[in-house]
Amino acid sequence: MTSKERIAYLLRGDIPDRVGRVEAPWPETRNRWYREGLPAGVHANDHFVMDIRHLLKVDTSFQLPSAVLEDGPDYQVVQTSDGGTTKCWKHTGIPHPLSFGIASAEDWNRLRGHLTLDPNRFAYGFYGDYGYEYTADDIGRVQSAWRDCPNRRTTSIPFQVPEPIEGFLGKVGDETLLIWMATEPELLTDMFATHAAYVCRLLDLAISFDLRPDFLWIGGDIAYKNGLLFSPAMYRELLMPHHKTMIRHAHEHGLPVIYHTDGDCRAAIPLLIEAGIDCLQPMEVRAGLDVRELAPQYGDKIAFMGNISVENLAAGGEKMREELTEKVRFMAKNRYRYVYHSDHSLPDQVSLANFTEAMEIVEREGRY
């Protein structure tokens, strides 16, 4: 069974030969692995024969001119393509937003016209790579990279898009966005509906350029460690209609949907299923999620991807072996649809030896 067939089975409600296998090692992690013995010139996704190796993604920014406004010894302050400013560290570190392009309804109405159907918004590369590693910004080069990919016909390739919350975080900021959900629901309804319709048109555009993916991967963090960022009632009113728009459009193209959210999203899972998702990812362990508890509740409706602690993968040893063995064995033995993935992505604290052992456990325990 090919990887493409395996992921299709898992997302469409069938049981394949084994659980899926997907991971997103950071560039710093892959560099460490090369020093530790990963064959030079071989990407980790190919070396470990991942079932999802490549990714088609899209730029949903306003595509405003970017510029470096300040160049410090360890950081840069940059003007973003969404009209804000961000402090970016020159080495490892999370970018820190300083300002945002949308602070009012007037800003939104001024900038919304920048959400154009530009064919040069697409990018293609290995899943888990940073943006600068992708072939991007030129539809001809993206099409060539797609056509020339040696594993394209045997591995599953998603189209990754942001859902409305994620799509506007860089344009509005999380604090303002959450406040507006309570104080400016009509404005956000317009913004969210515009975004959902825009993503649907971008999917159509990708397919028109022969970039037909195997499924839609919708990303958006609607939860944090202690629960949802807003109430289930607010999700149903303000966000679910637009999730339904995106998911329904993907299904009309025959594409299943994986939904990504960090944090403790348990209160939203029934609503996400109602919205139409086919798989939930990544089920953060540190937020209290356990796939062995979720699968008996929802396993007849959706597949699951993730829920393996990054901390345990970094630590290795008995804790890693115990978690992997128990969770993968539970999912395979009970014939729940499951794809191995960490509960985040792999930082450079994870050694090549630990990850190699982890993949051996998944191979051994993950047979249906």
C-alpha positions as CSV (number, residue, x, y, z in Angstrom):
1,M,0.0,0.0,0.0
2,T,1.4,3.4,-0.9
3,S,1.5,6.3,1.5
4,K,-1.1,8.2,-0.7
5,E,-3.4,5.2,-0.4
6,R,-2.8,4.8,3.4
7,I,-3.6,8.4,4.2
8,A,-6.6,8.3,2.0
9,Y,-7.9,5.2,3.8
10,L,-7.4,6.8,7.2
11,L,-9.1,10.1,6.3
12,R,-12.0,8.6,4.4
13,G,-13.1,6.1,7.1
14,D,-11.2,2.9,6.2
15,I,-8.5,0.9,7.9
16,P,-5.2,0.4,6.0
17,D,-2.3,-1.8,6.6
18,R,-0.7,0.3,9.4
19,V,-1.1,3.6,11.2
20,G,0.2,6.6,9.3
21,R,3.6,8.2,9.9
22,V,4.2,12.0,9.6
23,E,6.5,14.5,11.3
24,A,7.8,18.0,11.1
25,P,11.4,18.3,12.2
26,W,12.7,21.9,12.3
27,P,15.7,22.9,10.1
28,E,17.8,23.1,13.2
29,T,16.7,19.6,14.1
30,R,17.6,18.2,10.7
31,N,21.0,19.9,10.9
32,R,21.6,18.2,14.2
33,W,20.6,14.9,12.6
34,Y,23.0,15.3,9.7
35,R,25.8,15.8,12.3
36,E,24.6,12.6,14.0
37,G,24.5,10.4,10.9
38,L,21.5,11.3,8.7
39,P,22.8,10.8,5.2
40,A,23.9,14.0,3.6
41,G,21.5,15.4,1.0
42,V,18.6,13.2,2.1
43,H,15.6,14.9,3.7
44,A,14.4,13.4,7.0
45,N,10.9,13.0,5.5
46,D,12.4,10.7,2.8
47,H,14.8,8.9,5.1
48,F,12.0,7.9,7.4
49,V,9.6,7.2,4.6
50,M,6.9,9.6,5.9
51,D,3.4,9.2,4.5
52,I,3.1,12.9,4.1
53,R,6.4,14.3,2.8
54,H,5.6,17.4,0.8
55,L,3.2,20.3,1.2
56,L,1.4,22.9,-1.0
57,K,0.7,26.0,0.9
58,V,-0.6,29.5,0.1
59,D,0.2,33.1,1.2
60,T,-3.1,34.7,2.4
61,S,-1.4,37.9,3.5
62,F,-2.2,41.3,2.0
63,Q,1.1,41.1,0.1
64,L,2.1,44.6,1.1
65,P,5.8,45.6,0.6
66,S,8.1,44.2,3.3
67,A,11.1,46.1,4.6
68,V,13.7,46.0,7.4
69,L,13.0,49.0,9.6
70,E,15.7,48.3,12.2
71,D,18.7,46.0,12.1
72,G,20.0,45.2,15.5
73,P,22.8,42.9,16.6
74,D,20.5,39.9,17.4
75,Y,17.2,41.0,15.8
76,Q,15.5,42.9,13.0
77,V,12.3,44.9,13.1
78,V,10.5,44.3,9.8
79,Q,7.5,45.7,8.1
80,T,5.2,42.8,7.4
81,S,3.2,41.9,4.3
82,D,0.1,42.4,6.4
83,G,1.0,46.0,7.2
84,G,2.3,45.5,10.7
85,T,5.7,45.4,12.3
86,T,7.4,42.4,13.9
87,K,10.6,41.9,15.9
88,C,12.4,38.9,14.4
89,W,15.4,37.2,16.1
90,K,18.3,36.4,13.8
91,H,18.8,33.0,15.5
92,T,16.3,30.7,17.1
93,G,13.3,32.6,18.6
94,I,9.6,33.3,18.2
95,P,8.9,36.5,16.3
96,H,7.3,39.2,18.4
97,P,4.6,41.4,16.8
98,L,4.8,45.1,17.6
99,S,1.9,46.4,15.6
100,F,-0.8,45.3,13.2
101,G,-2.2,46.5,9.9
102,I,-5.9,46.4,11.0
103,A,-7.0,48.4,14.0
104,S,-10.4,49.4,12.8
105,A,-13.2,48.6,10.3
106,E,-11.8,51.4,8.1
107,D,-8.4,49.6,8.0
108,W,-10.2,46.4,6.9
109,N,-12.2,48.1,4.2
110,R,-9.0,49.8,2.9
111,L,-6.9,46.6,2.8
112,R,-9.4,43.9,1.9
113,G,-8.9,44.5,-1.8
114,H,-5.3,43.2,-1.4
115,L,-6.7,39.6,-1.0
116,T,-6.1,38.9,-4.7
117,L,-6.3,35.7,-6.7
118,D,-2.6,35.9,-7.6
119,P,-1.3,32.6,-8.9
120,N,2.1,33.5,-7.4
121,R,0.8,33.0,-3.9
122,F,1.5,29.3,-3.8
123,A,4.6,27.5,-2.4
124,Y,5.7,23.9,-2.5
125,G,8.2,22.0,-0.4
126,F,8.9,19.4,2.3
127,Y,6.3,19.4,5.1
128,G,7.9,20.8,8.3
129,D,10.4,23.1,6.4
130,Y,10.5,26.8,7.1
131,G,9.1,29.1,4.5
132,Y,12.4,30.2,3.1
133,E,13.1,26.5,2.1
134,Y,10.1,26.3,-0.2
135,T,9.8,27.0,-3.9
136,A,7.5,30.0,-3.8
137,D,6.3,33.2,-5.4
138,D,6.4,32.0,-9.0
139,I,3.6,29.7,-10.2
140,G,5.8,28.3,-13.0
141,R,8.5,27.3,-10.6
142,V,6.0,25.8,-8.2
143,Q,4.4,23.8,-11.0
144,S,7.8,22.5,-12.0
145,A,8.7,21.5,-8.4
146,W,5.3,19.8,-8.1
147,R,5.8,17.9,-11.4
148,D,9.4,16.9,-10.7
149,C,8.8,15.7,-7.1
150,P,9.8,12.0,-7.3
151,N,7.3,10.9,-4.6
152,R,4.3,12.9,-5.7
153,R,2.3,10.0,-7.0
154,T,2.9,7.7,-4.0
155,T,2.9,10.1,-1.0
156,S,0.0,12.1,0.3
157,I,0.3,15.9,-0.4
158,P,-2.0,18.4,1.5
159,F,-3.0,21.9,0.7
160,Q,-2.3,23.9,3.9
161,V,-4.5,26.9,4.5
162,P,-5.3,29.1,7.5
163,E,-8.8,29.2,8.9
164,P,-10.3,32.6,9.7
165,I,-8.8,33.1,13.2
166,E,-5.4,32.1,12.0
167,G,-5.8,34.1,8.9
168,F,-6.3,37.3,10.8
169,L,-3.9,36.9,13.7
170,G,-1.1,38.5,11.8
171,K,-3.4,41.2,10.5
172,V,-5.3,42.2,13.7
173,G,-3.4,40.5,16.6
174,D,-4.8,37.9,19.0
175,E,-5.8,40.3,21.8
176,T,-7.8,42.6,19.5
177,L,-9.3,39.7,17.6
178,L,-10.6,38.1,20.7
179,I,-12.0,41.4,22.0
180,W,-13.7,42.0,18.7
181,M,-15.4,38.6,18.9
182,A,-17.4,40.1,21.8
183,T,-17.6,43.8,20.8
184,E,-17.6,43.7,17.0
185,P,-19.3,40.5,15.9
186,E,-20.7,42.0,12.7
187,L,-17.2,43.2,11.6
188,L,-15.7,39.8,12.3
189,T,-18.5,38.0,10.5
190,D,-17.6,40.0,7.4
191,M,-13.9,39.4,7.8
192,F,-14.3,35.7,8.5
193,A,-16.7,35.2,5.6
194,T,-14.4,37.0,3.3
195,H,-11.5,34.8,4.4
196,A,-13.4,31.5,4.0
197,A,-14.6,32.4,0.5
198,Y,-11.1,33.6,-0.4
199,V,-9.6,30.2,0.7
200,C,-12.2,28.4,-1.4
201,R,-11.2,30.4,-4.5
202,L,-7.6,29.8,-3.8
203,L,-8.2,26.0,-3.8
204,D,-10.0,26.3,-7.1
205,L,-7.1,28.3,-8.4
206,A,-4.5,25.7,-7.3
207,I,-6.5,22.9,-9.0
208,S,-6.8,25.0,-12.2
209,F,-3.0,25.0,-12.3
210,D,-2.9,21.2,-12.0
211,L,-1.9,21.5,-8.3
212,R,-4.5,19.1,-7.0
213,P,-3.8,18.1,-3.4
214,D,-4.9,14.9,-1.7
215,F,-6.6,16.7,1.2
216,L,-7.1,20.1,2.8
217,W,-5.1,20.9,6.0
218,I,-6.8,23.7,7.8
219,G,-4.7,25.3,10.5
220,G,-5.9,27.6,13.3
221,D,-5.3,27.7,17.0
222,I,-8.6,28.1,18.8
223,A,-7.4,26.9,22.2
224,Y,-4.6,27.3,24.7
225,K,-3.3,25.1,27.5
226,N,-6.4,25.6,29.8
227,G,-9.2,25.5,27.2
228,L,-10.8,27.3,24.3
229,L,-9.9,30.9,23.6
230,F,-13.7,31.6,23.5
231,S,-16.9,29.8,24.4
232,P,-18.3,27.0,22.4
233,A,-21.4,29.2,21.9
234,M,-19.2,31.9,20.4
235,Y,-17.5,29.3,18.2
236,R,-20.9,28.1,16.9
237,E,-22.1,31.6,16.1
238,L,-19.0,33.3,14.7
239,L,-16.6,30.7,13.4
240,M,-18.4,27.5,12.6
241,P,-20.3,28.9,9.6
242,H,-17.0,29.7,7.9
243,H,-15.4,26.5,8.9
244,K,-18.3,24.8,7.2
245,T,-17.9,26.9,4.1
246,M,-14.2,25.8,3.7
247,I,-14.8,22.2,4.6
248,R,-17.9,21.8,2.4
249,H,-15.9,23.3,-0.5
250,A,-13.1,20.8,0.0
251,H,-15.5,17.9,0.2
252,E,-17.2,19.1,-3.0
253,H,-13.7,18.6,-4.6
254,G,-13.5,15.1,-3.1
255,L,-10.9,16.3,-0.6
256,P,-11.0,15.2,3.1
257,V,-10.0,17.8,5.8
258,I,-7.5,17.7,8.7
259,Y,-8.0,20.4,11.2
260,H,-5.1,21.7,13.3
261,T,-5.4,23.4,16.6
262,D,-3.0,23.6,19.6
263,G,-4.2,23.7,23.2
264,D,-7.0,22.0,25.1
265,C,-9.7,21.8,22.3
266,R,-11.8,19.1,23.9
267,A,-14.9,21.3,24.3
268,A,-14.8,22.1,20.5
269,I,-14.3,18.6,19.2
270,P,-18.1,17.8,18.8
271,L,-18.5,21.2,17.1
272,L,-15.6,20.6,14.8
273,I,-17.1,17.2,13.9
274,E,-20.4,18.9,13.2
275,A,-18.5,21.4,11.0
276,G,-17.3,18.4,9.0
277,I,-13.7,17.7,9.8
278,D,-12.3,14.3,9.0
279,C,-9.2,14.3,11.3
280,L,-8.0,16.2,14.3
281,Q,-4.3,17.2,14.8
282,P,-2.1,17.5,17.0
283,M,-3.8,16.9,20.4
284,E,-1.2,18.5,22.7
285,V,-0.2,16.2,25.6
286,R,0.8,19.2,27.7
287,A,-2.8,20.5,27.4
288,G,-4.2,17.3,28.9
289,L,-5.3,15.5,25.7
290,D,-4.9,11.7,25.4
291,V,-5.9,10.0,22.1
292,R,-6.8,6.9,24.2
293,E,-9.6,8.9,25.8
294,L,-10.7,10.7,22.6
295,A,-10.7,7.7,20.2
296,P,-13.5,5.8,22.1
297,Q,-15.6,8.9,22.1
298,Y,-15.1,10.1,18.5
299,G,-13.2,7.4,16.6
300,D,-16.3,6.3,14.6
301,K,-16.5,9.9,13.2
302,I,-12.9,11.1,12.7
303,A,-9.3,10.1,12.5
304,F,-6.5,11.3,14.8
305,M,-3.0,12.6,14.1
306,G,-0.5,13.4,16.8
307,N,-0.6,13.2,20.7
308,I,3.0,12.1,21.1
309,S,4.8,14.3,23.6
310,V,7.7,16.3,22.2
311,E,9.2,16.4,25.7
312,N,9.3,12.6,25.8
313,L,10.7,12.4,22.3
314,A,13.5,14.7,23.4
315,A,14.1,12.8,26.7
316,G,14.1,9.4,25.0
317,G,14.4,6.3,27.2
318,E,11.6,4.6,29.0
319,K,9.2,7.5,29.1
320,M,9.3,7.8,25.3
321,R,9.1,4.1,24.7
322,E,6.2,3.7,27.1
323,E,4.1,6.5,25.6
324,L,4.7,5.4,22.0
325,T,4.1,1.7,22.7
326,E,0.9,2.2,24.6
327,K,-0.7,4.8,22.4
328,V,0.2,3.3,19.0
329,R,-0.7,-0.2,20.2
330,F,-4.0,1.0,21.6
331,M,-5.0,2.7,18.3
332,A,-3.9,-0.2,16.1
333,K,-5.3,-3.0,18.3
334,N,-8.7,-1.2,18.5
335,R,-8.7,-0.3,14.8
336,Y,-9.0,3.4,15.4
337,R,-7.8,5.5,12.5
338,Y,-4.5,7.1,13.5
339,V,-1.4,8.9,12.1
340,Y,1.7,9.1,14.3
341,H,2.8,12.8,14.8
342,S,4.3,14.6,17.7
343,D,2.0,17.0,19.6
344,H,3.8,19.9,18.0
345,S,6.8,19.7,15.7
346,L,10.3,18.5,16.4
347,P,12.8,21.0,18.0
348,D,16.5,20.3,18.0
349,Q,16.4,18.8,21.4
350,V,15.2,15.6,19.7
351,S,18.2,13.4,18.8
352,L,18.5,11.2,15.7
353,A,18.9,8.2,17.9
354,N,15.7,8.9,19.8
355,F,13.6,9.6,16.7
356,T,15.0,6.5,15.0
357,E,13.9,4.4,18.0
358,A,10.5,6.1,17.9
359,M,9.9,5.2,14.3
360,E,10.9,1.6,15.0
361,I,8.3,1.5,17.8
362,V,5.6,2.9,15.4
363,E,6.5,0.4,12.8
364,R,6.4,-2.5,15.2
365,E,3.2,-1.5,17.1
366,G,1.2,0.2,14.4
367,R,0.1,-2.8,12.3
368,Y,-3.7,-3.1,12.0
